[in-house]
Amino acid sequence: MSSSAYSILVVDDHPLFRSALRQVIGQIYPQATLHEAESVAGLQQQVDLHPDLDLVLLDLHMPGALGFSALSWFTGHKTHTPVIMVSANSHPETVRRAIDHGAAGFLSKSADVADMEDCIGRVMAGERGLHPGLDANATGANLQSLDVAEALASLTPQQFRVASMLVEGLLNKQIAYELDVKEATIKAHMTEIFRKLGVHSRTQAVLAISSLSVDTPADLAQPPA
């Protein structure tokens, strides 16, 4: 495929950083078609509108996601579309877990333009497991989080939104109001979410999904200048 035909999605809730990534991508692939989203709901909408995306640059922390939940859901549904995770949290454990959960690469938000261009180009050329200038020598994802990631990957877009709202502490009637559906529909979704996660209660579901969360370590590693 020629670079002019590339379809690339940037997902980040900060407009300035989305703009910066657009500029970087534009320098590498001037004729590529760029799309944007600022939340998981936006990500899912863009996936519906553009099912043949060639690359996604995904922010680690954004509305509707808990840690690696959005990464797990997307890579489960779009196994052939590479994802580069982007975050200010470049701690080795965060980088290692992102790669373990399916990211093709990991970029620090403070990476220089040359590193960004190099990483994007190499991922588009088929390389995987890239983390330029960062240390990934840390404990990776545990079996529980990998199992949860697999379960989330099997959820429909609506079920994933319901699961995310469940983690936020919303009740069924509140979720139904937010999604403009009947409460009975949410209960049906909950039944499927519990079944796929292998749990029997809301508390167990929250605990399971929380295994994908990412805490910002006190000794947050900084990439080299």
TAVEN-V44063 format. One record per backbone hydrogen bond with DSSP energy under -1.0 kcal/mol. CO is the residue of the C=O (numbers start at 1). NH is the residue of the N-H. If there is no record, write none. Layout:
# TAVEN-V44063
co: (CO/CO)
nh: (NH/NH)
This chain:
# TAVEN-V44063
co: (2/3/6/7/7/8/9/10/11/14/15/16/17/18/19/20/21/22/23/24/25/29/33/35/37/39/40/41/42/43/44/45/46/55/56/57/58/62/63/66/68/69/70/71/72/73/74/78/82/83/83/84/85/86/87/88/91/92/93/94/95/96/97/98/99/104/105/107/108/112/113/114/115/116/117/118/119/120/121/122/123/130/131/136/142/143/144/145/146/147/148/149/152/156/157/158/159/160/161/162/163/164/165/166/171/172/173/174/175/176/182/183/184/185/186/187/188/189/190/191/192/193/194/194/201/202/203/204/205/206/208/209/210/212/217)
nh: (5/6/33/54/55/35/57/37/59/18/19/20/21/22/23/24/25/26/27/28/29/32/8/10/12/43/44/45/46/47/48/49/50/9/84/11/86/65/40/69/72/73/74/75/76/77/78/81/56/104/105/58/107/60/109/90/95/96/97/98/99/100/101/103/102/130/85/87/111/116/117/118/119/120/121/122/123/124/125/127/126/106/134/138/146/147/148/149/150/151/152/153/155/160/161/162/163/164/165/166/167/168/170/169/175/176/177/178/179/181/186/187/188/189/190/191/192/193/194/195/196/197/198/199/205/206/207/208/209/210/211/212/213/68/220)
